Structures are given as structure tokens and as C-alpha cells.
Amino acid sequence: MEVIRVKVNDVELHVEKGTTLGEVFRSIKIDKAVGAKAGSRIIDLLTPIREDLEVTPIFKEDPESLDIMRHTLSHIMAQALKELYGYKKVHLGVGPTTEEGFYYDVEVEGHTISSEDLPAIERKMREIVERNYPLFRKELEREEAIGYFTELGEKYKVEIINRIEEGEVISLYGQNGFTDLCRGPHVPSTGMVGEFRLTHVAGAYWLGDSKRPMLQRIYGVAFWDKEELEERLRFYEEAKKRDHRRLGRELELFLIEEEVGAGLVLWLPKGAMLRKTLEDYWKEEHIKRGYQLVYTPHVGNARLWQTSGHLDYYRPNMFSPMEVEQEEYFVKPMNCPFHIAVYKSKLRSYKDLPLKLAELGTVYRYEMSGVLHGLMRVRGFTQDDAHIICTPEQVEGVIHETLEFAVSMLKDFGFEDFRVYISTRPADAIGSQEQWELAEGSLKKAVEKIGIDYEIDQGGGAFYGPKIDVKIRDAIGRLWQCSTIQFDFNLPERFDMEYVGQDNKRHRPYMIHRAIFGSLERFVGILLEHYAGLLPLWLSPVQVRLIPISPEKHGGYALEVENHLKNRNIRVERDMREERLNARIRDAELQKVPYILVFGDKELESKTLSVRSKKEGNLGSMTLEAFTSLLLERISRRE
């Protein structure tokens, strides 16, 4: 008998090799643990111990317990599907945990799982929980495991087994006749899970490959505490109401049509006006800050992308080349090489630096269809791109100014809560230690000077330079990645960028990539969800809607008001439909128009306006000049 040493907190035991962790805990009267930590590894009570080990028990109060419990729920859902649709007809893919719950990718022969099926699946899961089946764990040799799952008809599990490296343990978990390929960890029995709810179904390609079968991904959310679960479900309902895809359709802002192409955005007139407002603001603010605007082509010669390294490292994300006069051209996935060409159009002096080139540059990247998501993940998008080329002595000041600019712009859109992450040198970094130290130090000093808390992502930088990522918190508490400030030690070398220094010698400049919105598409999506579609007045595509009670009788006065407001650059539209007044007012409210002006006999005679605010309600009667002054003041303040 081989004996091994197990240390649990401060208690040291010597047990027979292969003893389970649960047996060890029971021997020292630890009876409420759901698992344990061994360093960074989480193991469950069913796991046999084969080597000396130091562990710390995990109880329900510990955050790690949620992952163990949620993993078991994914197995319970898999068993429920088997019982409902037939053991041989349900083929299981993978069923991991998520930040708030779990999912399972499945294929059901002869049936497409829909949201209507979720209550029945959930009821069957609760039956399995109520029965409180004990879980078991067993290990098989590779060929035995392949034979076992082949017999079950689990083709996806067989494929996973064939991907497992030689010598790695192949473990199975199960309960009451249901068995699944799994590493664990799990709680000891089905009755030990917490509160859960199935939320939705989505499509997911097997192994994320669009050439493979489309499986159905069934999502659930789970917490130990019912109140916490209910709070999370309320959050999901609120998030659903704010879904920018729904708002985009209802507010007539944008379309994404399969006939045009997946991930390609059609901006409708109102969306185009919103986009124009963003672009105008962006350009004005950049010009104020000393940026020089440039425009660059949508395609570039293959030689350009070879020099930049994109053909070697990024080609899977680039669209197929086109041939022009026996040369290959690629649609651009990034703007950087073009901005470098602008920089190199003439010899630069240290007196020209920092040089700040900015462009609203539309780029195209091949994204898998399974990850496309409204405006948030698309194949064609416009980056609010800038590249700052500077001397080493200018780096610190440039970074501080750039970060301050980003925060200032985001505040103009109503965001006040920021999270900043600094990603530092990875193992495969290029560039000198001196360059990295200067760059990382400048990033830290800039954040500290502005007074924002930050976290360090140790080793998380790109191989070509460290970066700052700025995340914003929206109205319902979600964090969104927006601004990025990224050093690049790679492209200046690849493109042999130079400037003439004070010593009259050639030097290599520093280059910084920078985006504030990230992309116009994604930022519009964030704004729509943050404001639930009711955009600030200065951004609203239609700021005022005019509703004459009788289009025939009061329409002339409405036209006078419209022309007056348009002449002052206020975005206005008239509703001249022969519909009931209440229906037209209701439509304006559903379209989230900030101000509604209603015209009747009284307004026509007194030359006044009856003003309704979407946010403030009925503002009463105003003169046209008073209303115009009110709007212009609020627009100028970007309320």
C-alpha cells in the first residue's frame, strides 16, 4: 500500500494513494465542503488523490463554490435533455460554466430546441435535483473511453477524446445512469445545487468552426441564493429592454441584412444623422487638440501588408485578396500602415513631433458568423483611429494628454465611472528593456496623474508594446471596453521610420496607436443601451417633432416653426399624418423624440407653442424664441 501526505489547512494526514478528497474530509469531520483549492487548481470531493497535496476546503460562502455548483447544473441539464428527447437522440458537445451560470452545446435529432422548450427542460432538471442522485467519477483508458462513447452515439465526445494528449487522465462523471466525459469539478450530489433558471437558446458552431455543424447552446444562470438569482434575472430583463438591436429597428437607426452581408451595417437616415453628429464632434475635438485629419484608401497592395506583418500574423482575419494588374490587393483590416505612409511622405524633424494623425477609418475584418452581434461585433466598422509619433522625451507628456483627452470625451457622453487596465511586457516581447520600462512607466504615471484607479495585467501586453485599456460603466452597471492607448515598437522598425534629432542624426520615433470610441458602430450600440434609446438632446437624430392637431388647418404654422428651428440647426420633423392626435403623440414618445410641439387653434392665434419634454413632461406654453433659446442652451451644454 502506497501512502501519501495530505495537508488540509493545518492538519496533516497520511492516507492510502487513491483515497478521495471526500473521504479525507470526512475523516477530519469537514462535512460541509463542496470542493477544495490545491494552489490555483479546483478539485472536487470525488477526485482520487495520487500525490502529496496541500488543500484548502471550499464552502458555499467561497466564490469558487459557484463554479463547482454551476458545472454540476450543466450535467443535470444534459441528463434532463436525454430523458426528455431520448438518450440516443441527444448528442452532447461541451458544457462549461460562465461568469454567472452555465451552458451546454447540444444536437437533438429531429428537434430544434427553442425558448418554448426551456420550461419543460427546467422542470425535468428540478426533478433530477429533487431526487438527489449521488455523483460518481471513474477513469478509463483512451481506447476504452472511445468505445464507450461510440456505443452511446456521442460523436462529439469521441472527437474530444481524440484531442486529449497522451498520458492525460480521461475521466467521466455521472449520476443515475447518465454519464458524461468531464474533468470536473462537481458537487457530490444533484440535490446540492443552488437556485437556477434557463434563460435562452443560441446557435454555436461546433468548436467555433463555421465549417462544422451548428449546435444549439442552452444557457442557464445560477446562484446559491434565490434573491441573488432574482436580482440577476431582473438585470437580464432590463438589459433585454435596452438591447441595441431591438432599439435600432424600433428607432429606425440601422439595419443588418443577410442579403447585403452578415456583419455589414446599413445606416438609415436617422442613424446616419446620429453618426454625423458623432463624427462632427469627434473631428472638432481632435482639431482643437492639434490632431491632423487624414483620409486613406480602403484597400492596399499586398506588399504593404507584408511589410506590416499582417499577412504573416493576421491573414485569417483579412478578406480574400483581389487581383489588379497581376498584383494582389487586400481590403484593409487596420489603418496603421497608411498613417505610416503619410508620416514617411517627407523627412521629419524632432521639431515636427509629436505628430498626431487622426482618421475615422473604415476597416474590414473577417469575423466568424457565430460571434457577430448587432453593432457590437461586425465585419465592417469605422475606427476612430489616431497614431501619435513622438520622441522618447515626449512620451510621458503625450500619454498623459491622450488619456486625459479620452476621459474628457467619454464624460461628454455622460460616462463618469471608469476602470483602467495596464497590460505589461509579455514573454515574447520585442523591443529593448529600456523601451518597455519607459513606455510602462509613462502609462502608469498618466493614470496616476489623472487620479483613476487602475489594475495591472501582468504580461498581458501585445508582443509589440504595452497598453492602457479604458472601460466605462453603463447605467445598469455593465463594463464596456472603449478607449485603448497602445505602444508599438514593431511597425517603426518594419517601416524604417525615422526623424532627425537635435544632434542632426537619424533616430527611431515611438509610435502610439489610439482609439477613444473603439469604433463608431460599437460606441453607438453602447450609447443606445446606456440610455435605453433616449439619447441626450445634442445626440438625438430628431430633437423636436411638430404635431399639428389638424394638418390642414395648423400645418402652415407648423411649417413656419420647422423652418425657424432648421435655420438654427435644430433637427426637427413634422408629423402631417391624418391620424388621431393621441396616436401621433404616442408614436413620438415611442420614437424617443426629446421634445414634442403640439399645435392647435390656441397656439395658432397666440403664435405660441405647447411643449412636451420626454424627460420632464408638459412644460406648458412658450414663445418660439423662448423655446429655441432653451434648446440651443441645452444642446451647447451637451446635457
N, C-alpha and C positions, 0 to 999 in steps of 0.2 A: 504494500500500500504506500503510495507516494503522498507525502504530507506537504502542504504549502502554508504560507503565512498570510493571514488576512487581518488588516488593521481597520477597525471601524471606530471612527473618532479617536478616542484614547484607549480603546480596548483592543488588545492583540490576541488573536486566536490562531491555533494550528488545526487545520481541517484536511480531510481527505481530498485530494485533487478530484475535481468534477463535482464537488458539492455546490449546490445552487446558492445564489446570494440570499434567496428567501429562507433557506434552511439556516444559513449563518445568522440572519437577523432574528429568526425565531429562537435560536439557542441563547441569545442575549436579551430576549424579551423586547425586541423592537418590532411592534406589531402593526404600526400604522403607516409605515413607509410604503411608497408606491414605486420606488426605484432608488438609484444611488449614482453619485458622481465619482468617477475614478479619473482624477485630473480633469481634462476637458471632455472626457467621454461619459455619456449617459448610458447606464446599463439597467436592466430590469431584474426583478426578483427571480425570474425563470432562467437566468443566464448561469451556466456552469462556470466555476472559477478554476482556471488551469494554471495560474501563475500567481506569485506573490502580489498582493494588491492592497492598496490603501483606498478606502472609500468613505464617502460622507452620505448618510441616508438623505433621500429626498422625500419630503412630506407634501401634502396638498398645499400648504402655505407657501411652498417654494415655487418660484416661477417656472423652473424646469419641469415641474409635475404636469403642467398643461400639455407639453409636447408629448409626454408619455400617454396621457389620457386621450388626446386627440388622435394619436396614432391608432389606438385600440378602436376608436369610433370609426375610422376608415375601414377597418376589418369587419366591424359589426355591419356597416353599410354594405360591404361586399357580400356578406352572408345573407343579408336581407334581400339583396338583388337576386342571389342564387335561389332563395326559397320562393320568391315571387315569380321569377321568369324561367326557372329551370336551371339546374346545376350545369348541364351540358350546353345550354344556350347562352350563358353569360361568360364572356371571356374578359379576364382582368388584365389591365395594363399595370399602372403604378398608382399607389395611393399614399402620398406623403402628407405631412402636416403643413399648415400655413401659419402665418403670424397670428391668426385669430380662429383657426379651425382646421379643416382637412378637406381633401377631395379624393376622388378615385376616377381614373380614366377607364372606361368600360366599353365593351361592344356587346350588344344584345341582339342575337339573331332574330330577325323578323319583327323587331320593335325599335322604335326611336323614343328614347326617354325624353319627356317634356316636363315643363313645370307642373302640369296637371298630375303627373305621376308622383311627385315628391311627397304629398301627404300619405299615400299608401306605403311608400318606402320607409318613411319616418315611423309610421305605426308599426311596421314589421321590425324595425330597429328597436323600438321600445319593448316589443315582446321579447326580443333576444336579451335586452338589458334586464328585464324583469325576471327572466329565467336564471340569470346569474351563473352562466356557464363558466367553469374554470378554464383558463387558457393553458395550452401546453406548448412546449418547444421541443423540436427534435432536429437532428442534423443528418444530412445524407451525403454520400459521395456523389460526385458530379454525374456519372452515368446513371446512378440510381435516381437522382433528382430529375434528370431529363426524362427518364422512363416514366416516373411518377406523374409529372405534369403533362407529358404527352398523352398518357392514359386518360387524364382529366379533360383533355382537349384545350389546355391552357397554352396556346401557341405563343402568346406574348411572354409568358413566364419562361418558356423554353429558350426564347431568344435572349432574355436577360441572363439566364444561367450560362449560356454560351459566351456571354461577355464577361463573366466573372473570372478574375485571374486565377491561375493555377495556385493551389495551396490555400486560397481563401475559404473560410468556413461557409458552407451552404446551409442556412438554417431555415426552418419552417415554423410557423406559428399557426395555431388553430384552436377551435372550440366547437364541440358538439357536431363532429362530422365535417366541419368546414376547415380547410387547410389552405394556407397561403405562403408563398415564398416571401420571406421577410427577415431583415436583420434585427427587428425590434427597434426601440423598447416598447413594452406593453405593460398595462396594469395586470394584476393576477387573475381577474375575472371580469366578465362583461357587466356585472352589477356594480362595479366600482367606478364607472364613468360618471361625468358630470352632466350638466344641462346642455342640450344641443338643439339645433334647428337646421334643416336643409334649406338652402337659400336659392340656388339657381343652377341651371344647366348650361354648359357652353361646349363648343366643339374644340377638339385638340388633336392635332396630328400626332400619330404615334412617334415618340422620340423627337417631336418637334420638326419632323421632316415632311414637307408638303408632298413628297412623292410617296409617302406611306399612308396607310388607312387613317381616315378621320374617326377618332373615338369620341365618346361623349364624356365630358368631365362634369361630375356631380359634386357641387360644393356644399359644405356644411360649416357652421360656426359653433364653437363650443367653449364653455367656461365652467368652472366648478360652481359658481354662484348664479342662481336664477336671475337675480336682479342685474348682475353684470351682463348676462346674456340679453336680457330685455333691453338694457341700455344700448348694447351694440346693435340690436335689431332696429331700434328707433333711429340710430345713426344711419344704418343702411337705408331706411325709408327716406330719411332726409336727403341722403346722397342720391337716391334714385330720383327724387323730385328735382335735384339740381343737375342731373345728367346733361352735359352739354350737347350730346347728340339729339336728345329729345328737344331741348331748348332751341337748338339750331334749326330744326324743322319748324317748330311752332312759331318762332320769331322770324322765319324766312331769312336766315343769315347765310347758310351754306348747305351744299349737298355733296354727297359722295356716292356716285352712281357706278354700278358694275359695268354698264355699257361704256363709260368713259375710262374706267380703270380703277381697281382696288387701291385705296390709299391716295387717290388724287382728288383734290378739293376743288369744287366749283363754288366760287364766292358769288352769292346772289346780290342784287343791288344794295340791300340793307347791310349785308355782311361786308360788301366792298366799301361802303361808307364808313363802317366801323374800322375796317383795315386802313383806309386812307387816313382817318383821324389818328390812329396809332403811328402810321408812317410819318405823317407831318410832324407830330410831336417828337418822334424819335430823331428826325433829321434836324429839327430846330435845336434840340438839346445838345446834339453832337456838334453842330456848328458852333454853338456857344462855348463848348469845351475845347475847341481847337482841333476837332477832327476834320479830315478832308474826305469828302464823299467821292467814291469811285463806282463805276459800273463795269462788270466783267461778263464775258460770254458764258453761255450755258453749256458749252462743250469745249473740250481741249484735246490737243494732239496727244497720242499715246506716249510720246517722248516726255511730255510734261509730267504725266502720271508715273512714268518710270523713274524720272529724276526724284520726284517727291516721295517715292516708295509705296505709293498706293497700289500699284499693280502687283507688288510683291506681298503686301500685308493686308490690303483692303479689297482686293478684286471681287471676292464673293458678295460684297455689298454694293458693287457697282453694276449698273445695267450694261448689257452686251454692247460691244463696240459697233460703230458704223464705219463703213469704208468710204473714204473720199479721196479720189485720185491716188488709189493704191496705198493710202495711209489710213491708219486706224484713229478714230476719234471716240472719246468717251464722254457721256453726259457727266457733268461734274458732281461728285459727292461732297465736295468741300470747296471753299473759296480761296484757301490759303495760297496755293501756287500762283494764282492770278495776282494776288496782292503783292507777292514777292516780285513778280514780273514788273509791276508798277514801281516798286522800290528800286529795282535794278535798271529802270529806264534811263537813269543817269547816275553818275558818281556822287555819292552823298558825303557831306562833311559832318563832323560832330556838331557843327552849328545848326544843321538841319534837324537834329534829333532832340527830343523824341519826335518821330514821325508817326502820326496816328491816322491810319487809313480805315474807313468805315464803309460798309455796304449792306443794304438789305438784299442779300444774295440768295436766289432760289437754287436749291440743290436737290438732287435725286439720289435716293439710296434704296437698294433692294431689301425690303423687309419681308419676312415670312408673313403670309396672309393671316396666319393664326394669331399674330401679335398686333395686327392693325387694330386701332381703337379710335374711331372718330377723328378729332383733330390732334389727339394726344400722341398717336403713333401713325405716321403716314409715310408715303413713299416720295412725295414731292413737297418740300416745305421751304420757307424763307427764313434763313438765319439772320438775326440782327448782329452781323459779324463785324468785328474790328480786329486789326492787327497793329500792335504798337511796337515799333522798332526803336531801341534806345541803347545808350552806352551803359556799361556796368555801373558807373557812378549815378546814373539816373534811375536805376531800377527801383530803389526804395520809394522815391517820390512818385514814380509812375504807378506803382502798385497801390499806394495809399489813395491817390487821386482816382484810380479806376474803381476801387472798391467803394469809395465814398460816392462816386457817380452812380454805381449800380444801386446802392441802397437808397439814394435820393430819388432815382427814377421809380423804383418799386414803391416807395412811400407815396408818390404821386398817384398811384393806382389804389391806395387805401391799405397797403400791406404794412404792418408795423412789427410783426413778430418774425424774427429771422433766426435761422440756425446756420452756422458756418462750419465747414469741414475742410481741413487742410490735409492733402494727400502728399506723403513724403516719398523719398527715394526708394524704388524697388530694387530687387537683387539684380535685374537685368538692365540697369540704368546705363545710358550713355552720358557723355559729358564729364567734366572733371569734378572732383570733390569740392573744389573751391566754387565752381559754378552753382552746384546744388546747395551748398551752405549759404551762399549769397541769396539765391532765389528763395529758399525755405525761410530764411531769416526775414527777408522782406515781406513775405506773405504774413508771417506771424506778427511782425511789427505793425503792419497795416491794419490788421483786425484788432489788435490791442489798442491802437491809437483811436480807432472809431468807437471802441468800447463795446464790441459784441463778443459774447462768449463763443468759444469755438472748441471743436474736438479734432484730435489728430488721428488721421487714418494712416497708421504707421506702415510704410511700404506700399501704400495704395496709389502712388503716383504713376503716371504713364512712364514708359522707358525713356521718353524724351524730355521729361520735366515735371516738376511738382505743380500742384494747382490748388485753387480755392473753389469750393462749390458753395453757393448760397441757396438755401431752401427757405421758402416762405410758408407761413401757416395761414390756412384759409379760415373762413367764417365758421366752419364746423370742425376745425382742429386738424385737418389733414396737412401734411407737409408736401410741398411740391418743389422739385428741383428746377431752378431758373438760371441764375447767373453763374458763369464759370470764368475764372481767370487762370489761364494755363500757360506756363512757361514752355518754350520749345527750344531745346539745344540741337535738335536734329535737322530741321529744314534750313537754318542758316548755313550749316555745314554742307548739306546736299546741294544747295543752290549757290554756294560760294558767295554769300552776302558779305559786303564789306562797307566800311566807312573810313574816311580819312580823319585821323585823330589830331589832337593839338600838336603832337610830335611830327606831324606830316607823314606818318606811316599808316599802312592799311591795317584795320582791325576788324574783328568779327563782332557784329552787334548782337544784342539779346533781342529775341522776338517773343511777344506775348500775344496769344490768342485770347479774345474776349467776346463774350455774348452776355447780354443783360436779360432779355426776354427768353433766350434759348432759341425759340423760333416764334414767328408771329402766330402760326397755327396753334401751337400748343398753348401759348400765352392767352389767346382768345378763349380757348377751352377752359383754362384756369379761371379767367375773369368771369365767364358765364356761370361756372359752378360756384365761385366765391360769392357772387352777387345774386345767385339764383335767377339769372336772366335780367334782373332790374339793374342795368348798368348805371354808373354815375352819369349825371346830366351831360357832362362835357364829352363823354364817350358814346352816348346813346345815338344810334343811327337816325332815329326820328326823335326830336326833342319836344315837339309840340304837334298835337293833332287838332285840327279845326273841325267842329261838328255843327253845321247849321241845322237848326230844327227842321226848317223847310228848305231843302236845297234850292228850290226855285225862288223862294221869297228872300231868303237870307244869304244865298250863295254869293251875291255880289259883294256884300260886306266881308264875307269870309275871304274872298279873293284879295280885297284891299289889305286885310290883316296879313295874309300869306305873303304878298309882295313886300310889305313893310318888314316883316321878320326875315325874309330871304335876303333883303338888301343889307341886313345886319349880320349875315352869315349864321343865322339860326336855322336849323334843319326842321322843316315843317311840311306837313301834308294835310290835304283836305279830304274829308270823307263825304262825298256827294251822293252816296247810295240812297235809294228810296227805301230804306229800312227803318224800322221803329227806332226812335231815339235811344231807348234803353239798350237795345241790341247793339247799336253803334258805339255807345259808351262802354258797354261790356267788352266789345271787341278791342277797343283801345286799351282797356285795362289788361286784357289777356296778352296783348302785344307789348305790355310793359312800357307804354309811352309815358315819359315823366310828367307831361302837362297836357291837359285836355281843355280846350276852349269851346264852350257851347254858346251858340248864337240864336237868339230869338227876337221877338218884337222889341222887348225892353232894351236889349243890347244895341239893336239897330238904331233905335230912336236916340239913345243916350251916347252912342259911339263908345261903349264900354265893353268889357269882356267878363264873362263868367268863368272863373279859373278854378280848375280842379288839379290837385297835385296827387300823383300816385302814392307818394310817401306821406304827405301832410293832410290829405283830404281836401275839403272845399275851402278855398281861400277867398271866396266872395268875389265882389265886383272890383275891377281895376280898369284904369285907362290903359290904352295901348302902350303909351310911353312908359308908364309905371311898370307894366309887365315886362316890357323889353329891357328896362334897366335892371329889374330883378334877375332876369335870365342871364344877361351879359355879366353881371357881377358874379353870379354863381358859377358860370362857365369859366370865367377868368380865375376863380379860386380853385377850380377843379374839385368841387365838392363831391 
